[in-house]
Amino acid sequence: MKELGIENTADQRSSMVLVSLKPEPIPLNLKVILIGNSTTYQTLLAMDSDFRKLFKIKVEFEESTKITDKTLNKLAQVIHGFCEYEQLPHLDKTAMARLVEYGSKLAGSHHKVSTRFDDLIQIVGEAATWAKISKSKVVTSNFIDKALAERIERVKKYDEKYLEMIKENSLLINTSGYQVGELNGLTVMTIGDYTFGKPAKITVNTYTGKNGIVNIEREVEISGPSHSKGVLILTGYLGEMFAQDIPLCLTASICFEQLYNGVDGDSASSTELYGLLSSLSGIPINQSIAVTGSVNQKGQIQPIGGVNEKIEGFFQVCKIRGLDGSHGVMIPVQNVDNLQLSDEVIQAVKDKKFHIYSISTIEEGIEVLTGVPAGKKDKNDHFPAGTINYLVYEKLKKYAKVNSNNS
């Protein structure tokens, strides 16, 4: 009807007839737009039968957009309008470029910028305040960097605590030497809106038996479903690669050492598989390289989240111990587009004091970690002698023989 009227709600609920003045409806032409998160929308859709009739059009906001001249100009206009409204000093081109870099990091891609304008505007507001304190008429990139650094400084209590424990060897993390069945996985922790990465020691023991791969975290019920799935995938890889002509007779225990608050996600599955291959082959792994990445049953490395925080977390540990050119991290090749690292890490990579290896298969990864060829089957389905896969196959064949004799 496109009109607004005042109804007497008492008439609908009472048997008594109330006579009162009833204002005449007034013409009204408007649209009602509700803004909220997806959870609220789904709740209203499920609980209110009229909601779908009244609100027929649903629009979702993208959290990022492609970086083009048009989108960057639009972003600059938003920032300009905010500074005008709040009477703050404006950003110069270096500050705007730095803000775009930060927005690109929030978006998780070199080719995109975040549309979470509230987050960007908060940084602008803090940077402008630092500019005012310094009596600068414009906001430069230095003030953007200052604002970003101060945000971390205010909430990095737990990050510093972990670093302190690693420095004091309360948390056992090796960043030098070689060990069999032991390596550093990269994890991400989130405290409120602050996310930081830290390495976690992963150990693998293998021995004869038929229990398969034992996920210690799952056994004590601190393993999430995604992590448990990642561990189960490892059996599929071992079966296809090594158990085509022998039964897979193996008991292996995998553990995140000194981790007691639970673990989830499959980003450590490739790390666990490298530990398995090392333990079975007897070939030690370079402890100065930390690993992240999930793996499928075919041995293909898959991308993960939090790659920047993971790299920077391990870099800080290596920096405390002293960078000597041997340290680095191994990431999925698909995550290269997500790299938005700090200037300190970038400079260390340029100076060849720290390395970032991008890989696509387990074979590539185990060769980086051990320096020994992985080994591919020849036309007779045999692995070349002395390779990782050859040694793993021989160990599994020995386990199968032991189990057969004990049956």
Helices and strands as residue ranges (DSSP letters): E 3-4, H 10-13, E 26-27, H 38-47, H 51-54, E 64-66, H 69-86, H 93-107, E 112-114, H 117-133, H 141-155, H 157-167, E 178-179, E 182-191, E 194-207, E 212-215, H 216-219, H 225-242, E 251-256, H 269-281, E 285-286, E 289-291, E 294-295, E 301-302, H 307-321, E 328-332, G 333-338, H 343-350, E 355-359, H 362-370, H 388-406
